[in-house]
């Protein structure tokens, strides 16, 4: 049986990144179980009608990204990015993961595509 491509991606990441990726992945799956998980452009991506969320391991952090992030409410200005829509939050350590706020962003991102 062929391994899940997202699982394979996670297993290839450095040991310090894997727990962060697993935490974010679990948060996405719990917050939006209707999203389909796949590997797109080499990164874990979560979509329904359109692309919604992605995870991208970088050298010094994980990008917890939103394809339509420019349209999301971000009162604390945590979302970074200069493009028309794509935004991300840089995750360097477990305490950077804010479950309640991230769940709200995930749900808003899912609702935005409908």
C-alpha positions in Angstrom: 0.0 0.0 0.0 1.3 3.4 -1.0 2.0 5.9 1.9 -0.1 9.0 2.3 1.9 11.8 0.5 1.4 14.2 3.3 2.6 11.6 5.8 5.7 11.1 3.6 6.3 14.9 3.5 6.1 15.1 7.3 8.5 12.2 7.8 11.1 13.9 5.6 11.1 17.1 7.7 13.8 17.7 10.3 13.0 16.3 13.8 12.4 19.8 15.3 9.8 20.6 12.6 7.8 17.4 12.8 5.9 18.0 16.1 4.9 21.5 14.9 3.7 20.2 11.6 1.7 17.4 13.4 0.1 19.9 15.8 -0.9 22.2 12.9 -2.2 19.3 10.8 -4.3 18.0 13.7 -5.7 21.5 14.4 -6.7 21.8 10.8 -8.3 18.3 10.7 -10.2 18.9 13.9 -11.3 22.4 13.0 -12.3 21.6 9.4 -12.8 17.9 8.8 -14.6 18.6 5.5 -11.3 19.8 3.9 -9.4 17.4 1.7 -5.8 16.9 2.5 -3.3 16.5 -0.4 0.2 17.5 -1.5 0.2 20.5 -3.8 3.2 22.3 -5.1 5.2 20.1 -2.8 3.4 21.1 0.4 0.5 19.8 2.5 -2.6 21.6 1.3 -6.2 21.5 2.5 -9.1 22.3 0.1 -12.8 22.0 -0.5 -14.2 23.9 -3.5 -10.9 25.9 -3.6 -7.5 25.8 -1.8 -7.9 27.0 1.7 -4.8 26.2 3.9 -1.3 25.0 3.4 1.7 24.1 5.6 5.2 24.7 4.4 8.3 23.8 6.3 11.0 26.4 5.9 14.6 26.4 7.2 13.8 28.3 10.4 10.0 28.0 10.7 6.8 26.6 9.4 4.5 28.7 7.3 0.9 28.1 8.4 -0.7 29.6 5.4 -4.0 30.7 4.0 -4.6 31.0 0.3 -7.2 33.8 0.8 -5.5 35.1 3.9 -5.8 38.7 2.8 -9.5 38.5 3.3 -9.4 37.1 6.8 -9.9 39.1 10.0 -6.5 39.6 11.7 -6.8 42.1 14.5 -3.4 41.2 16.0 -1.7 41.4 12.6 -0.2 37.9 12.8 -0.7 37.1 9.1 2.3 38.0 7.0 2.6 38.4 3.2 2.6 41.0 0.5 0.7 39.3 -2.3 -2.9 40.0 -3.3 -4.3 37.2 -1.1 -1.9 34.6 0.3 -0.9 35.1 3.9 0.9 33.0 6.5 1.8 32.9 10.2 5.4 31.8 11.0 5.5 29.1 13.6 8.9 28.6 15.2 7.9 26.8 18.5 4.9 25.1 20.0 3.9 28.2 21.9 3.5 30.1 18.6 0.4 27.9 18.0 -2.7 29.7 19.3 -5.4 27.0 19.1 -8.5 29.2 19.7 -7.3 31.9 17.3 -6.1 29.4 14.7 -9.4 27.5 14.8 -11.2 30.8 14.2 -9.0 31.6 11.2 -9.5 28.1 9.8 -13.3 28.3 10.1 -13.3 31.8 8.6 -11.1 30.6 5.7 -13.4 27.7 5.0 -16.5 29.9 5.2 -14.9 32.5 2.8 -14.7 30.0 0.0 -18.4 29.1 0.1 
